Amino acid sequence: MYTALSSILLCLLVLVILIVVIFVAVVLTKVPENENWVVNRLGMITVKGPGRFIQIPLLDQVKKVTMSEVPTNIQDQKCITKDMVPAIIHMVIYRRTIDPIKYLSMTPQHQEDFVMLASSTLKEIVGTRLLDEVLSARDNLGSAIGDKLNNEIDPALGMRIEKVKILDIAVSKEVLASRAGTIVNFPSQCPSCGAPVTHGQGIKGKDQIKCEYCGYTIKV
C-alpha cells in the first residue's frame, strides 16, 4: 500500500511539474531586439523589452512598437531657392521612437501634421540658400532640416529625427546649363571634320563655338 501511495504522489508531482512547464512556456514571451511592447494589464501600463517577460493571456493587452528607424517619404516638394530658382525636391526622413507610450498616442492627424511640418521646413531652409549650395551640399541641407525638425516636433509624440536624406533635386535643364556655362544644343560632331564636339567649349550667352580640331565655327 505504501508503494502504491508513493507511486500516486510521484505521478501527481510529475503532472504538476508538467503543468507548470507548459504554463511557463505559454506565458513567457520574448520581445525582439528592435521592439518595445506596451502592455496594459488591468489598467496598469508598462513597457517591456527587449527580452523575456510573462504575458498573461486574456489579461494583457499588447501593442508592439518598433524601435528601428522608420522612413517617411516627402516627395515632389516645389521649393524656391534664395536666388529665385524653382526646384522639385524629394527627401526621406528617418525617425525613431524614444517613448513607446507617447508614440502610440499619435493619431492620423498627427501623422499628417508631421508631413506638413517637414514640407514647410524643407521649403523654408531651401529658401535661405542659393541653388549652387542646395545642389552641392545635400548632406548639409539634410542635417539642417533634421535639426530644425527636432526643435519643432512636439515632445508628446515620443519620437526624434535621426537623419534626413535628400534623394533627388530636379532643376530645369536650361537653368543648369546657364549656371554651368554650357550650351546644350550644339551638334555632337563638327560638320567640317567630324570630330566630337565638347559642349564645355561653349561660352555662356553665346550661340557659336569653334571646333578645337579644325577651327570651324559651329553655330546653334
Sine and cosine of phi, psi and omega as CSV:
sin_phi,cos_phi,sin_psi,cos_psi,sin_omega,cos_omega
0.00,0.00,-0.65,0.76,0.03,-1.00
-0.88,0.48,-0.65,0.76,0.00,-1.00
-0.91,0.42,-0.65,0.76,0.01,-1.00
-0.90,0.44,-0.66,0.75,0.01,-1.00
-0.91,0.42,-0.65,0.76,0.03,-1.00
-0.89,0.46,-0.63,0.77,0.00,-1.00
-0.91,0.42,-0.64,0.77,0.00,-1.00
-0.91,0.41,-0.71,0.71,0.02,-1.00
-0.88,0.47,-0.63,0.78,0.01,-1.00
-0.90,0.43,-0.67,0.74,0.02,-1.00
-0.90,0.45,-0.66,0.75,0.02,-1.00
-0.90,0.44,-0.64,0.77,0.01,-1.00
-0.89,0.45,-0.70,0.71,0.03,-1.00
-0.89,0.46,-0.64,0.77,0.00,-1.00
-0.91,0.42,-0.67,0.74,0.02,-1.00
-0.89,0.45,-0.70,0.71,0.01,-1.00
-0.87,0.49,-0.67,0.75,0.00,-1.00
-0.89,0.45,-0.68,0.74,0.01,-1.00
-0.89,0.45,-0.68,0.74,0.01,-1.00
-0.89,0.45,-0.68,0.73,0.01,-1.00
-0.89,0.46,-0.71,0.71,0.01,-1.00
-0.90,0.44,-0.67,0.75,0.00,-1.00
-0.89,0.46,-0.72,0.69,0.01,-1.00
-0.89,0.46,-0.65,0.76,0.01,-1.00
-0.89,0.45,-0.55,0.84,-0.02,-1.00
-0.97,0.23,-0.70,0.71,-0.14,-0.99
-1.00,0.01,-0.35,0.94,0.00,-1.00
-0.98,0.19,0.93,-0.36,-0.11,-0.99
-0.90,-0.43,0.59,-0.81,0.02,-1.00
-0.96,-0.28,0.80,-0.59,0.08,-1.00
-1.00,0.00,0.81,-0.59,-0.01,-1.00
-0.87,0.50,0.33,-0.94,-0.09,-1.00
-0.87,0.50,-0.59,0.81,-0.10,-1.00
-0.99,-0.14,0.35,0.94,-0.02,-1.00
-0.74,-0.67,0.40,-0.92,0.27,-0.96
-0.83,-0.56,0.59,-0.80,0.05,-1.00
-0.92,-0.39,0.76,-0.64,0.07,-1.00
-1.00,-0.07,0.89,-0.45,-0.11,-0.99
-0.94,-0.33,0.83,-0.56,0.09,-1.00
-0.96,-0.28,0.95,-0.30,-0.01,-1.00
-0.92,-0.39,0.99,-0.15,0.01,-1.00
0.82,0.57,0.67,0.74,0.05,-1.00
1.00,-0.04,-0.21,0.98,0.04,-1.00
-1.00,-0.08,0.88,-0.47,-0.08,-1.00
-0.98,-0.21,0.81,-0.59,0.05,-1.00
-0.72,-0.70,0.32,-0.95,0.03,-1.00
-0.94,-0.35,0.79,-0.61,-0.02,-1.00
-0.89,-0.46,0.61,-0.80,0.16,-0.99
0.92,-0.40,0.20,-0.98,-0.23,0.97
-0.95,0.31,0.38,-0.92,-0.06,-1.00
0.78,-0.63,-0.28,-0.96,-0.07,-1.00
-0.96,-0.27,0.56,-0.83,0.12,-0.99
-0.50,-0.87,0.29,-0.96,-0.01,-1.00
-1.00,0.03,0.92,-0.40,0.03,-1.00
-0.98,-0.21,0.88,-0.47,-0.06,-1.00
-1.00,-0.02,0.89,-0.46,0.00,-1.00
-0.85,0.53,0.58,-0.82,0.04,-1.00
0.96,0.26,-0.49,0.87,0.00,-1.00
-1.00,-0.01,-0.58,0.81,-0.10,-1.00
-1.00,-0.06,0.78,-0.62,0.17,-0.99
-0.96,-0.28,0.85,-0.52,-0.15,-0.99
-0.90,-0.44,0.72,-0.69,0.14,-0.99
-0.83,-0.56,0.78,-0.63,-0.09,-1.00
-1.00,-0.10,0.69,-0.72,-0.01,-1.00
-0.79,-0.61,0.82,-0.57,0.05,-1.00
-0.97,0.23,0.66,-0.75,0.03,-1.00
-0.98,-0.21,0.08,1.00,0.05,-1.00
-0.99,0.16,0.20,-0.98,0.07,-1.00
-0.92,0.39,0.70,-0.71,0.01,-1.00
-0.90,-0.44,0.85,-0.53,-0.03,-1.00
-0.99,0.12,0.58,-0.81,0.12,-0.99
-0.79,-0.61,0.87,-0.49,-0.01,-1.00
-0.99,0.16,0.76,-0.65,0.13,-0.99
-0.86,-0.51,0.99,-0.12,-0.18,-0.98
-0.97,-0.24,0.47,-0.88,0.21,-0.98
0.77,0.64,0.82,0.57,0.07,-1.00
-1.00,-0.09,0.86,-0.51,0.00,-1.00
-0.99,0.14,0.90,-0.44,-0.04,-1.00
-0.88,-0.48,0.40,-0.92,0.06,-1.00
-0.86,-0.50,0.85,-0.52,-0.02,-1.00
-0.97,0.26,0.12,-0.99,-0.02,-1.00
-0.87,0.49,-0.54,0.84,0.03,-1.00
-1.00,-0.05,0.42,0.91,0.17,-0.99
0.90,0.45,0.62,0.79,0.05,-1.00
-0.96,-0.29,0.81,-0.59,0.04,-1.00
-0.97,0.25,0.63,-0.78,0.03,-1.00
-0.58,-0.81,0.64,-0.77,0.07,-1.00
-0.98,-0.18,0.85,-0.52,-0.13,-0.99
-0.86,-0.51,0.68,-0.74,0.08,-1.00
-0.88,-0.47,0.86,-0.52,0.02,-1.00
-0.77,-0.64,0.34,-0.94,0.06,-1.00
-0.82,-0.57,0.77,-0.64,0.02,-1.00
-0.96,-0.26,0.80,-0.60,0.03,-1.00
-0.97,-0.25,0.90,-0.45,-0.01,-1.00
-0.89,-0.45,0.40,-0.92,-0.04,-1.00
-0.72,-0.69,0.62,-0.78,0.05,-1.00
-0.97,0.24,0.76,-0.66,0.06,-1.00
-0.91,-0.42,-0.28,0.96,0.06,-1.00
-0.64,-0.77,0.99,-0.15,-0.08,-1.00
-0.85,0.53,-0.61,0.79,-0.03,-1.00
-0.91,0.41,-0.72,0.70,0.03,-1.00
-0.92,0.40,-0.62,0.78,-0.04,-1.00
-0.88,0.48,-0.60,0.80,-0.01,-1.00
-0.93,0.36,-0.25,0.97,0.03,-1.00
-0.98,0.18,-0.13,0.99,0.00,-1.00
-0.91,0.42,0.68,-0.73,0.04,-1.00
-0.94,-0.33,0.20,-0.98,0.10,-0.99
-0.81,0.58,-0.53,0.85,0.03,-1.00
-0.92,0.39,-0.63,0.78,0.06,-1.00
-0.88,0.48,-0.67,0.75,0.02,-1.00
-0.88,0.48,-0.70,0.72,0.00,-1.00
-0.91,0.41,-0.65,0.76,0.03,-1.00
-0.90,0.45,-0.60,0.80,0.01,-1.00
-0.90,0.43,-0.69,0.73,0.02,-1.00
-0.89,0.46,-0.66,0.75,0.02,-1.00
-0.91,0.41,-0.64,0.77,0.04,-1.00
-0.89,0.45,-0.69,0.73,0.01,-1.00
-0.89,0.46,-0.68,0.74,-0.01,-1.00
-0.90,0.43,-0.72,0.70,-0.02,-1.00
-0.92,0.38,-0.57,0.82,0.04,-1.00
-0.91,0.41,-0.67,0.74,0.06,-1.00
-0.85,0.53,-0.76,0.65,-0.04,-1.00
-0.90,0.43,-0.62,0.78,-0.01,-1.00
-0.90,0.44,-0.72,0.70,-0.05,-1.00
-0.95,0.30,-0.65,0.76,0.06,-1.00
-0.87,0.50,-0.58,0.81,0.00,-1.00
-0.91,0.41,-0.22,0.98,0.03,-1.00
-0.99,-0.16,0.05,1.00,-0.08,-1.00
-0.81,-0.59,0.53,-0.85,0.09,-1.00
-0.96,0.29,0.38,-0.93,-0.02,-1.00
-0.84,0.54,-0.68,0.74,-0.01,-1.00
-0.86,0.50,-0.59,0.80,0.02,-1.00
-0.94,0.35,-0.63,0.78,0.01,-1.00
-0.91,0.42,-0.68,0.73,-0.06,-1.00
-0.96,0.29,-0.55,0.83,-0.14,-0.99
-1.00,-0.08,-0.22,0.98,-0.09,-1.00
-0.71,-0.70,0.89,0.45,-0.02,-1.00
-0.90,0.43,-0.66,0.75,-0.01,-1.00
-0.89,0.46,-0.66,0.75,0.02,-1.00
-0.90,0.43,-0.64,0.77,0.04,-1.00
-0.90,0.44,-0.70,0.71,0.02,-1.00
-0.88,0.47,-0.65,0.76,0.01,-1.00
-0.90,0.43,-0.65,0.76,0.00,-1.00
-0.90,0.43,-0.65,0.76,0.02,-1.00
-0.91,0.42,-0.70,0.71,0.00,-1.00
-0.88,0.48,-0.68,0.73,0.00,-1.00
-0.89,0.45,-0.69,0.72,-0.02,-1.00
-0.92,0.40,-0.64,0.77,0.02,-1.00
-0.89,0.46,-0.67,0.74,0.00,-1.00
-0.89,0.45,-0.50,0.86,0.03,-1.00
-0.97,0.23,-0.38,0.93,-0.11,-0.99
-0.96,-0.28,-0.27,0.96,-0.01,-1.00
-0.93,0.37,0.68,-0.73,0.03,-1.00
-0.91,0.42,0.86,-0.51,0.01,-1.00
-0.84,0.55,-0.40,0.92,-0.03,-1.00
-0.93,0.37,-0.20,0.98,0.01,-1.00
-0.99,0.10,-0.20,0.98,0.13,-0.99
0.92,0.39,0.57,0.82,0.02,-1.00
-0.59,-0.81,0.27,-0.96,0.09,-1.00
-0.65,-0.76,0.34,-0.94,0.02,-1.00
-1.00,0.02,0.82,-0.57,0.02,-1.00
-1.00,0.06,-0.70,0.72,0.02,-1.00
-0.27,-0.96,0.34,-0.94,0.06,-1.00
-0.79,-0.62,0.81,-0.59,0.00,-1.00
-0.92,-0.38,0.78,-0.63,0.10,-1.00
-1.00,0.01,0.94,-0.34,-0.09,-1.00
-1.00,0.07,-0.57,0.82,-0.08,-1.00
-0.45,-0.89,0.64,-0.77,0.10,-1.00
-0.78,-0.63,0.92,-0.39,-0.04,-1.00
-0.98,-0.22,0.86,-0.51,0.05,-1.00
-0.78,-0.62,0.57,-0.82,-0.05,-1.00
-0.86,0.51,0.54,-0.84,-0.01,-1.00
-0.88,0.48,-0.57,0.82,-0.01,-1.00
-0.89,0.46,-0.66,0.75,0.01,-1.00
-0.92,0.39,-0.71,0.70,0.01,-1.00
-0.88,0.47,-0.67,0.74,-0.02,-1.00
-0.90,0.44,-0.69,0.72,-0.01,-1.00
-0.91,0.41,-0.59,0.81,-0.02,-1.00
-0.98,0.22,-0.46,0.89,0.03,-1.00
-1.00,0.10,-0.13,0.99,-0.02,-1.00
0.95,0.31,0.49,0.87,-0.02,-1.00
-0.89,-0.45,0.31,-0.95,0.09,-1.00
-0.89,-0.46,0.84,-0.54,-0.21,-0.98
-0.99,-0.11,-0.15,0.99,-0.11,-0.99
-0.93,-0.37,0.47,0.88,0.14,-0.99
-0.99,0.15,0.41,-0.91,0.07,-1.00
-0.90,0.43,0.40,-0.91,-0.03,-1.00
-0.98,0.22,-0.30,0.95,0.01,-1.00
-0.76,-0.65,0.50,-0.86,0.06,-1.00
-0.94,0.35,0.80,-0.60,0.01,-1.00
-0.88,0.48,-0.37,0.93,-0.06,-1.00
-1.00,0.05,-0.79,0.62,-0.10,-1.00
-0.92,-0.39,-0.16,0.99,0.02,-1.00
0.99,0.16,0.09,1.00,0.00,-1.00
-0.94,0.34,0.51,-0.86,0.04,-1.00
-0.90,0.43,0.62,-0.78,-0.02,-1.00
-0.99,-0.12,0.81,-0.59,0.07,-1.00
-1.00,0.01,0.92,-0.40,-0.07,-1.00
-0.88,0.48,-0.42,0.91,0.00,-1.00
-0.92,0.39,-0.16,0.99,0.06,-1.00
-0.96,0.29,-0.27,0.96,-0.06,-1.00
-0.92,0.38,0.47,-0.88,0.02,-1.00
-0.94,-0.35,0.72,-0.69,-0.06,-1.00
-0.82,0.58,0.79,-0.62,0.04,-1.00
1.00,0.04,-0.06,1.00,0.00,-1.00
-0.99,-0.17,0.40,-0.92,0.00,-1.00
-0.90,-0.44,0.34,0.94,0.06,-1.00
-0.43,-0.90,0.45,-0.89,0.10,-0.99
-0.66,-0.75,0.27,-0.96,0.03,-1.00
-0.96,-0.27,0.66,-0.75,0.07,-1.00
-0.92,0.40,0.77,-0.64,-0.05,-1.00
-0.97,0.25,-0.13,0.99,0.00,-1.00
-0.99,-0.12,-0.72,0.70,-0.06,-1.00
-0.88,-0.47,-0.13,0.99,0.04,-1.00
0.99,0.11,0.07,1.00,-0.04,-1.00
-0.92,0.39,0.68,-0.74,0.03,-1.00
-0.99,0.13,0.89,-0.46,-0.02,-1.00
-0.98,-0.19,0.83,-0.56,0.00,-1.00
-0.95,-0.30,0.38,-0.92,0.02,-1.00
-0.91,0.41,0.00,0.00,0.00,0.00
